[in-house]
Amino acid sequence: MDWLLVTAGAFTGLVVGATGVGGGALMTPILLLLFGVAPRAAIGIDLWYAAVTKVAAAGVHHQQRLVDWPIVFRLWAGSLSASLATVLWMRAQPVSGAHLDWLRAAIAIAVCVTAIGMLFTLRTAGGRVDAAQSFRPWQTPLTVLVGVVLGTLVTLTSVGAGALGAVCLLYLYPQRLTAGKLVATDIAHAIPLAIVAGLGHLSLSNVDGRLLANLLAGSIPAAFIGARLSARMPHRPLRVLLAIVLLAVGLLLLDGLLR
């Protein structure tokens, strides 16, 4: 038992349970920066970490009837097929040692874009409220398209299912999704996506079982607690704080590449 890994898993699990964000955007940089895990292994470990952690949180949210399943099914229509296609492409075009810096850069950029998107969420959502009726016919096809983008990005970097997913959903459904429903729906969508992508990385031998077990030992109970607290927490200031942290982490990753 590595208590530093357990603590890192618990911290991220608490954030995931409460906000739906952090499974990839927080854990992958933590594995890269604090534990020196190789990029491919960090992505594979994080996908399984996110899947199991979000199962613990999703059970609580489902009991509270917060998951909007029609939206989840629309996202799955795009994300699961895109993830499977990306896995097949990765098997045909394996990432070599020469491409590791590009992979690190992709993770860093995904984290930064996620953070910036979170900061602008409330402003973009307002436009959709003002034009709700005219925008409604576009919601389903755009939701499927968002799923395609998330499925590809998550499979390649493990980042995006939580944070970017939440940003897109709030933009598409500002009136339909309350803060609690947004978190629950985002988490429910991310679980099968992380499993499909995780199976792909497992087939590529990118998963360290011992390291993953230590992370899950902390994350599972913490995610359960975070999900219980989610409905009582002030989501707006929490998301702003999390966005600032993610932006700092993303810039730190980029700085390490430029040196």
N, C-alpha and C positions, 0 to 999 in steps of 0.2 A: 504494500500500500504506500503510494507516494502522496503525502498529504498536501504538497504544493499543487499537484495535479487535481486532487480532490477539491481543494479550495477554489481553484480556477473553474472547475466544472460547476461547483455550487454557485459561484458568483454569476456566471453566464446563465445557468439554469434559472436563477431567480429573475433575471432580466427577461429571459425568453418567456417564462410563465406569466409575467406581469404585463409585458408589452408586445409579445409576439416577435420581437426583434432581437438579434444577437447570436442566433445559432451559428451563422456563418460569419457575419460582419464582425463579431467580437472574437469568437473562438479561433477562427483561422489565423488572424493576426497574433493572438496570444500564443498559439502553437509555434508560429514562425519566429516571433520576437523574443519570447521568454524561454521557450523550451528548445529552440533550434531545430525543430522538426523540418524535414525536407518538404518543399511545396506540394509535391504529389501526395505524399503521405498525410500532410496536414489536411488537404482537401478530402481525401478518402475517410480519414478519422472523423473529421467534422461532419460529414454527411450522415454518418451513422449516429454520431453524438446528437445531432439536431433531430433526427428521426425519433430516436428513443425518448429524448427529453420532451419533445413536443407531444408524444403520445401521453405522457404523464400529465401535461397541462391540458391537452384536448379533452380528456375524460371529464375534468372538472367543468370546462366550458360547455361541453355537450349536456351535462346534467343541468346546467343553468339555462339551457335552451338559447344560447347565444350564437350558435353557428348558423350562418345563412347558406344552406346546402345548395340551392340553385346557383348561387355565385361560385361556390366551390366546384361544382360540376363543370361550369363554363371554363374555369381556369384549368381544370384537369384535362379538358378536351385539347387544349393547346400545350400545356406544360409536359405532360407525360409522354406524348408522342415526340415532342422536341427533345426531351431528355434521352429517350431511347435512340433517336437518330444521332444525337451527339455522342453517346456511348459507342455506337457502331463506328462512327468516324474516328473516335479516339483509339479504338482497337486497330483500325486500318492505318492510322497515322499516329503511332505512339510518340509521346513527348520525350525527346532525348535530353541529355545533359546540357546541350547547347541552348535549349529553349527554356531552361529553368528561370533565367532572369526575366524573360518575357512573361512567364507564368506568374512570377512574383509581382511584376508590374500590373498585370491584369487584375490580380487580387486587390492591390493597392488602389487602383483606379475605381474598381467596383465599390470598394468601401467608401471612397471619397464621394462618388456619385450618389451613393445611398445616403450619406450624411447631408449633402446639399439638397437632395430631394426631400428629405424629412423636414428641413428648415423651411422649404417653400410650400409644404403641403397645405397649410391652412389658406394661403393666398390663392392657390390654384383651385382648391375646392369651392371657394366662393363663386367663381365663374359658373360652375356647374349648377349651383343652387339657383342662380339667376336665370339660367336657360334650361331648366330641368326637363320640360316637356319636349322641346326640340331635340334635346340630346338623347332622350330615352331610346329611340330606335338604334342608336349606335352603340349602346352599352354592351349588348351580347357579343357582336363581332370584335369590338375593341377588347373585351375581357378575354376572349379566346386568344387574340393577338398578344396581349400581355402575358398570358400563360406560355405562349411560344417563346417569348423573350426570356421570361424567368426560367423556363426549363433548360434553355441553352446556357444561360449565364450560371445557374446553380450547378449544372453538371461540370462546367469548365472550371469554376472558381469556388464553389460551395457558398458564395455570397449572393444575396438578393431575395431569397424566398420570403424572408420576414420583413426586412426594412423596405426594400423597393416594392414588394408586394403590397405592403400597407399603404405606401404613398400612392400607388396606382389605384387601389381600391377606393381610397378616400376621394381621389379625383373623379372616379367613375360613379361612385354611389355616395355622395355627400349627405343625402337626406335619408337614405335607407339604412346606412350603417352607423350606429352609435359607436362610441369609443370601445365599449365592451364587445359588441358584435364584430367590429373591425379586427380586434385582436384574435377573437375566437375563430373567425372565418379564415383569417390569414394563417393561423396555426394549422387548422384542419387541412387546408390546401397543401401546406408544405410537407406533411408527413409522407404521403405516397411518393411525392416528387423526390424527397431525400432518399427514400428506400430504392427507387428505380436507379437514381444516380449512384447511390451507395453500392448497389449490386454491381454496377458497371465498374466502379473503382475496385471493388473486392476482386472481381475477375482479373483485374490488372495488378493484383497484389499490392495495392496502395493503402492497406488498412493494418494498423498495429493493434492487435487485440488487447494486449496488456495495458497500453496507454489509454485506449478507449474505455476499458473497464474502470480505471481510476477516475476518469472524468465523469462517467455515469454514476459512480458511487456518490459523488457530490451533487450532480445535476438533477437526478430524479426526485429526491425529496424537496430540493430547492424549487424546482419547476412547479411542483404541486402547491407549495406555499405561495409562490408568485401568482399562480392562477387564482387562488383563493383571494388574494389581495387586489387583484386586477380591478374589480368593480368598484373598489373603495379608493383607488389611487388617482391623483390628479394627472391625467395622461398628457396634457399639453406641456406643462413644464418638464415632466419626465422625458418626453420625447425630444424636447429642445436640448436638454442636458445630454441625452444619449447621442444626439446628432453631433454635438460639439466634441464629445469623446471619440466618436467614430471618425470624424474629420481629422482629429489630431493623430489617431492611430494610422489612418491612411497616409497622411503626410509623412509620418515617421517611417513607414514602409518605403515610400518613394525616396525619402532622403537616404535611406540605407542603400538603395540601388544606385543612386547618383554619386555616391562617394567612391 
